[in-house]
């Protein structure tokens, strides 16, 4: 989702560095413990920099908001380890998929958010398969991440294409 946030930021002149710093902090957390103040500070800065859908008419505004909110949820998860943040992330992903599919529609009337309809989208099916593959991959990693495991995880993450294509 971050590629669409970065594209939005580039097009609108907004600074996306706090979100990229949050991503970096999340990766760093796998290697070493950090002070919770790092996550708290990044969460606050990211929250303050979420694009307001009322202020922008850009096609990627909602995706940028969702991607930024995902980074906030990750920082909050790093602070309190509550799994409800992960459920929120999945909802934000589903919302972005729904928005993307709606953007492809020629219908003037868009249907309301409907989990069953969204789950049937081929793009959502692809994401669910990817999540299942990721879980199997993670299950094969050692319980304690060493440099090799983290390197393997980073390589896998960087080799996967973005869920949603960037606009041309």
C-alpha positions as CSV (number, residue, x, y, z in Angstrom):
1,X,0.0,0.0,0.0
2,X,2.9,2.3,0.6
3,X,3.7,2.7,-3.1
4,X,0.3,4.4,-3.6
5,X,0.9,6.6,-0.6
6,X,4.3,7.6,-2.1
7,X,2.7,8.3,-5.5
8,X,0.1,10.5,-3.8
9,X,2.8,12.3,-1.9
10,X,4.8,12.9,-5.0
11,X,1.8,14.2,-6.9
12,X,0.6,16.5,-4.1
13,X,4.0,17.6,-2.8
14,X,3.3,16.1,0.6
15,X,6.1,14.6,2.7
16,X,5.8,10.8,3.3
17,X,9.0,10.4,5.2
18,X,7.3,9.8,8.5
19,X,5.6,6.7,7.0
20,X,8.8,5.5,5.5
21,X,10.5,6.0,8.9
22,X,7.8,4.0,10.6
23,X,8.3,1.2,8.1
24,X,12.0,1.2,8.9
25,X,11.3,1.2,12.6
26,X,9.1,-1.8,12.2
27,X,11.8,-3.7,10.4
28,X,14.4,-2.6,13.0
29,X,12.1,-4.0,15.7
30,X,12.6,-7.5,14.4
31,X,16.4,-7.1,15.0
32,X,16.5,-5.3,18.3
33,X,14.3,-3.8,21.0
34,X,13.7,-0.1,20.7
35,X,12.4,2.4,23.2
36,X,8.7,2.6,23.0
37,X,9.1,6.3,22.7
38,X,10.3,5.7,19.1
39,X,7.0,4.0,18.1
40,X,4.9,6.5,20.1
41,X,6.6,9.5,18.4
42,X,6.3,7.9,14.9
43,X,2.7,7.1,15.5
44,X,2.0,10.7,16.5
45,X,3.8,12.2,13.5
46,X,2.2,9.7,11.1
47,X,-1.3,10.4,12.6
48,X,-0.7,14.2,12.2
49,X,0.3,13.6,8.5
50,X,-2.6,11.5,7.4
51,X,-4.1,13.1,4.4
52,X,-7.6,14.4,4.9
53,X,-10.0,13.2,2.2
54,X,-11.8,16.6,2.5
55,X,-8.7,18.5,1.5
56,X,-7.7,16.5,-1.6
57,X,-9.5,15.4,-4.8
58,X,-6.6,13.2,-5.9
59,X,-7.5,9.7,-7.0
60,X,-5.1,8.2,-4.5
61,X,-6.3,10.2,-1.4
62,X,-8.2,7.3,0.2
63,X,-5.4,4.8,-0.5
64,X,-2.9,7.2,0.9
65,X,-5.0,7.7,4.0
66,X,-5.4,3.9,4.4
67,X,-1.7,3.2,3.9
68,X,-0.8,5.9,6.5
69,X,-3.4,4.5,8.9
70,X,-1.8,1.0,8.4
71,X,1.6,2.4,9.5
72,X,-0.1,4.0,12.5
73,X,-1.7,0.7,13.4
74,X,1.7,-1.0,13.1
75,X,3.3,1.5,15.4
76,X,0.4,1.0,17.9
77,X,0.9,-2.7,17.7
78,X,4.6,-2.2,18.5
79,X,3.5,-0.3,21.6
80,X,0.8,-2.6,23.0
81,X,1.0,-5.9,21.1
82,X,-2.8,-6.0,20.7
83,X,-3.9,-8.1,17.8
84,X,-6.9,-5.9,17.1
85,X,-4.5,-3.6,15.3
86,X,-3.9,-6.4,12.8
87,X,-7.6,-6.8,12.2
88,X,-7.8,-3.0,11.6
89,X,-5.0,-3.4,9.0
90,X,-7.0,-6.1,7.2
91,X,-10.0,-3.8,7.1
92,X,-8.0,-1.0,5.7
93,X,-6.6,-3.3,3.0
94,X,-10.2,-4.4,2.1
95,X,-11.3,-0.8,2.0
96,X,-8.5,0.0,-0.5
97,X,-9.4,-3.0,-2.6
98,X,-13.0,-2.0,-2.6
99,X,-12.1,1.6,-3.6
100,X,-9.9,0.3,-6.4
101,X,-12.6,-2.0,-7.8
102,X,-15.1,0.8,-7.5
103,X,-12.8,3.0,-9.6
104,X,-12.9,0.5,-12.4
105,X,-16.7,0.4,-12.4
106,X,-18.6,2.3,-15.0
107,X,-21.6,2.5,-12.7
108,X,-22.7,5.9,-11.4
109,X,-24.1,4.3,-8.2
110,X,-21.5,2.6,-6.1
111,X,-22.5,-0.2,-3.7
112,X,-22.0,0.2,0.0
113,X,-19.0,-1.5,1.7
114,X,-19.9,-5.2,1.8
115,X,-17.4,-7.7,3.0
116,X,-18.8,-10.6,1.0
117,X,-18.8,-8.6,-2.2
118,X,-15.2,-7.5,-1.5
119,X,-14.1,-11.0,-0.7
120,X,-15.3,-12.2,-4.1
121,X,-13.1,-9.7,-6.0
122,X,-10.3,-11.4,-7.8
123,X,-7.9,-8.9,-6.4
124,X,-9.0,-9.7,-2.8
125,X,-8.8,-13.4,-3.6
126,X,-5.2,-12.8,-4.7
127,X,-4.5,-10.9,-1.5
128,X,-6.0,-13.7,0.7
129,X,-3.9,-16.3,-1.1
130,X,-0.8,-14.1,-0.6
131,X,-1.7,-13.8,3.2
132,X,-2.1,-17.5,3.4
133,X,1.3,-18.1,1.7
134,X,2.9,-15.5,4.0
135,X,1.6,-17.3,7.1
136,X,3.0,-20.6,5.9
137,X,6.3,-18.8,5.1
138,X,6.4,-17.2,8.6
139,X,5.6,-20.6,10.2
140,X,8.8,-22.0,8.7
141,X,11.0,-19.3,10.2
142,X,12.7,-19.8,13.6
143,X,10.9,-18.4,16.6
144,X,13.8,-16.1,17.3
145,X,14.7,-14.0,14.2
146,X,18.4,-13.9,13.5
147,X,20.0,-11.8,10.7
148,X,19.5,-14.6,8.2
149,X,15.8,-15.0,8.9
150,X,15.3,-11.2,8.7
151,X,17.2,-11.1,5.5
152,X,15.0,-13.8,4.1
153,X,11.9,-12.0,5.2
154,X,13.0,-8.7,3.7
155,X,13.8,-10.4,0.4
156,X,10.4,-12.0,0.3
157,X,8.7,-8.7,1.1
158,X,10.6,-6.7,-1.4
159,X,10.0,-9.3,-4.2
160,X,6.3,-9.1,-3.9
161,X,4.5,-6.7,-6.2
162,X,2.2,-4.1,-4.7
163,X,-1.4,-5.3,-4.1
164,X,-2.9,-2.4,-6.1
165,X,-1.3,-1.1,-9.3
166,X,-0.1,2.4,-9.5
167,X,-2.1,4.7,-11.8
168,X,-0.5,5.6,-15.1
